[in-house]
Amino acid sequence: MSSVAAPALPRLGFLGTGWIGRLRLEAIAASGVADVTALADPDAACLAAAARAVPHASLHATDIDELLAAGLDGIVIATPSALHAEQAIHALEHGVAVFCQKPLGRTASETRAVVAAAACADRLLGVDMSYRHTAAVLALRERVRAGAVGPVHAVDLVFHNAYGPDKPWFLDPALSGGGCTIDLGIHLVDLLLWALDFPGITGIDARRWRAGEPAGAGVAEDLCLATIDLAGGTVARLACSWFSHEGRDCVLEATFRGRDGAVSLQNAGGSFHDFGVELRRGTRAHAIVSPPDDWGGRAAVDWARRLRAGARFDPAIQRLVDVAGVLDGMLER
């Protein structure tokens, strides 16, 4: 009796092995859908911690070129934001698939360039828009798309964080692309457009502050309030902030309001990880999804699984250029 060999696992390298990179590394390693064979980080302590998580990884490097010389199938990028576009393009031009932390680029122009490189190379490009993979966000999107609340005419989106970044580069827009708008607002904008199937944008009005003062060009804001007008008449109000006085660690909410009801996502007890979704009609609320939900590494694992299945460039990734364009509008650039 003949047998068919199982397809080889894709060989992955990790570029950047700090906290978030290591979490994604551990998720992919635990899934068994890929072989983590190489690690790169200029910080010896980060590299050592990652090596303990995947002791079978044979290559320990300091930069992307050492990874690319190892004949990998894919690279996971978790470096500072200013490096994402350049490093992703470099890998793609070498025929290596990429999974990158958000933002893929600091601007729509950078994001577009990476997507174009992926299309040219015909390689799978993924970005860690992790909230798309939560049970709560998937349930909310399903209800919105199915018309459970009727046509959506108004959306409220909030992401306030009682803490802020602990790395100095976050506070330099030249390195980060912006302040809380890029760090937190990107998830809200992505949720808005993704749930509504990427309608056109007809207007953006945004205000930004840093330490209570208006934030001008070249200043990383810690509070942004914006109104986004969508084609068809839907209006979204968005608020995001760092170092916010919320009486809890985090407030993350998204409510889509329609003629026949509303569907709302809310984090539980100030958690960054636990979310519930309600379908609301008048004074009644019906719980659709409740925590817990172990979603942290799902986006990375999904990319690795698709890579193993032989997936090439996915045109859907081009929608992240639309998200980046809205962020550009909010940041007035």
N, C-alpha and C positions, 0 to 999 in steps of 0.2 A: 504494500500500500504506500503510495507516494504521500508526502507531506509538504505543506507550504510553509516556508519559514516566516516567522512574524517579522513585520517591517522593523528596521533598525530604529532605535530611538534617536531623535535629533540631538546633536551635540551642541550644548549651549555654553556661552560664556556670560559672565556677569561683570559689567563695567560700573563700578560704584557699589560698595558693599556696606554702606552705612545702615541706619535703622530700617528705612523703607526697602532698600535693596535686599537686605538680609531677610526681611519678611517675605518678599516675593520669591527669593531663592528657596527658602524653606518650604513654601507652598508648592512650588513646582517640583522640588525634590521629593516631597511626600506624595505627590500625585502619581509618580511613576510614569508620566507621559513623556519625559525627556531626560537626558543624561547631562547633568551639570558637570562639565569637564574642566572649566577654566574660570579663574577669578582674577579681577584686576582692580586695584585701588592704590593710590599713592600713600594712603594712611596705613601703616603697618599694623596698627591695632585693629582697624576694621577688617583688614585682610585676614588677620589671624582668627578673628571671631567667625568670619564666614567659612574659613577652612575647617573650623571645628564642626560646623553644621553639615558640611559635605566633605568629609575626610578623603573621599575617593577622587576629588578634583585634582588632577595631576599638574595643572599649570597654575602657578601663582605669578601674576604679572603686575605691572604698574601703569600700563597705558593701553589704549585701544589697538595700537599697531601690533603689540605682542599677541593680543587676542586674535586679530585677523590673520596672523601668520599661522595660527593653530588649525586652520581648516574647519572652522565651526559652521554649523548650519544656521545659528541664530545668536543674537546678542541681546541681553536685557540691560537697558541703560537706566541708571539711577544716580546720575551726577547732578551738579548744580545746573539750574535752568539755562544759563547762558551757553552751556556746552551741548545741550540736547540736539539742536538742529545740525550743527557741524558734525557731531559724532554719528548721528543717525545717517546722514548723507554719506559720510565716509564708509560706514559699514555697508550700506545698500550698494554703493558703487563697487564694492568688493564682492557683491553677490550674496551677502549675508542678510537674512531676515532680521527685523528689529522689533523689540517691544520696549517702549520708552515711557518713563514717568511723565506725567503732565507737568507743565505744558510742553507739547511737542516743539513749539517754537515760541519765542517771546512776542512775536507779532504774527499777523495773518500772512505777511510776506514770507517769513521764515517757515511757517507751517506749510504754506503752499509749496515751497521749495523741497521740503522733505517728502511730501506726498508725491510730487513730480518725480523725485529720485526713485521712490518705491515703484511707481508705475513704469518708469524706464527700465528698471532692473527686473521688473516682474517678481518682486519679493514681498512676502507678507509683512505688513506694517501694522503694529498694534500700539495703542496708547492706553495707559492705565486710568481710564475713566471708570474707576472702580464702583461707583454708586450705581451704574447701569446694571450691575450684576447682583444687586441686593434683591431679595424677594419682595421687599416693599416697593422699590422703584418699578420693578417689573409689573407688579400688580396695579400700581397707579397708572402706568402707561397703558396697560391692557384695558382698564376701565375707560380711560380717556379716549383711546382709539375706537373702542366698541360703542361709544356714544352713550355710556351709562349715565352721564350727567347732561346730555344734550350738547348742542354746540357750545364750546368753551368761549366765553367772552372776556374773562378776567382771570389773572393768575397772580398769586402772591408767593414770593420766594425769599427765604431768609436763611442766612448762615452766619451766626454770630459765635465767635470763639473767645472765651475768657482768657485765652493765652495767645501768644504770638510766636513768630519764628525765633529760633535760638541761634541761627547762623547769620552773621553780619551781611552776607551777600543778598539775603532776602530784602533788605532795606535799601538796596541800590537798584533802581529800575533798569539800569544798564545791564545788570547781571541777572535780575529776576524777571524783568519784563513789566513789573508793576508790583503793587502791594497786595492787599487782601483781595483785590478784584481778580488778579491772576491766580492767587493761591486758593481762594474759596469760591469766588464768583464764577470761576470757570465751570464748577460742578452745577451751579444753578442755571447758568446759561445753557449748558449741555442738556440738562434735564428738561428745560423749557422747550428747546427746539426738537429734541429727540422725541418727547412725548407727543408733540403736535405735528410730527413728520416734516420738520424743517420748513416752516412757512417763510416767506420773504420778510425782510425788515423794512419798515417804512419810516421809522424815527427812533432816535435814542436821545434821552436827556438825562445826564448824570451829574452828580455832585460828589466831590471827594474831600476828605479831611485827613489831617495828620495831627494827632494830639490836640484836637479841638479847633485847629486852624485850617482854613482852606488849603488844600494841597495843590500846588502848581506843578508845572512841568518839571520832571526830574525828581519829584518827591514820591516816595512809596507811601500810599495812603493806608490808614488803618480803619477807615470807614468809607463805604461807598453806598449811595442811594441812587437808584436809577429807575426810569420809566422807559419801557421798550414797547414800541408800537409795532404790531405784526400785520402783515397783509391779511385782509379779511376782517379787520377791525378789532381783533383781540389785543388787550393791553395787559402787560405784565409789570408788576412793581417788584423790584429786587433790592435787597439790603444785605450787605455782608460787612464783617468787621473782625479785626483782631483786638485783643485786650479789652473786650466788651464787658460792661457791668450788667450781667444777666442773672446773677445769683445762682449760677450753675456753670458747669464746664462749657456747655455748648447749647445753642438753640439752632436746630436745623428743621425747617418746615417748608412744605410746598403744597399749596392749595389751588386746585383748578376748579373754577366756578363756571357752571353752565346753567342753562335755562331750567333744567329739571333736577338739579342737585349740585353737590360738590364732592370731590374726592380729595382727601388730604393726607399727606405724609407728615409725621412728626417723630422726632427722636424721643426716646423714653428716658426720663430722669436725668436729662443733661448728658446722656451718653453720646459718644462719637460713633458707636457701633450698633446700637439697638434702635430699631425703627418699627413703627406701626403705621397702618393705613386704614382710614375710615371712609366709608361711603355715607354721605350725609344728605338727608332730605328733611327740610324743616327742622323740627326739634329732635329728630331721631338720627342716631349714628350707628352704623353697622360696621363692626370690626372685620376687615378683610385679611389683614396680615398682622401678626403680633411677634415680638422677639421671643426667643433668640434666633439668630441667623448667622452662621459662620461664613461670611462673604469676603473676608479680607483679600485672599489671594485668587479669587475666581477669575478676574480679568486676565491675569498672567497665565493661569492654568489653561484657560480657554484658548489663548493665543498659542501656547505650546502644543495643545491638543490639535489645533488646526494645522500647525506646522508639521506635526507628525503625520497627519492625513494627506500631506502634500499640497496644502493650500498655497496659492501664489497671491499676487496683488488683489486686494479686495477694494473695489471702487467706493464702497461705503465709507472708507476712511476719509474720503474727500470732504465729508460733512464737517470734519473738525476745522476745516478752513472757514466754514460759515461761523462756527463758534468763535474762532479767533477774530473774525471780522467784527462780531458784536463786542468783544472785549476791547478791540481797538477803538470802537465808537465810544464805549464807556470811559476809556482812558484819554479820549479826545486826541487821537493821533492818526 
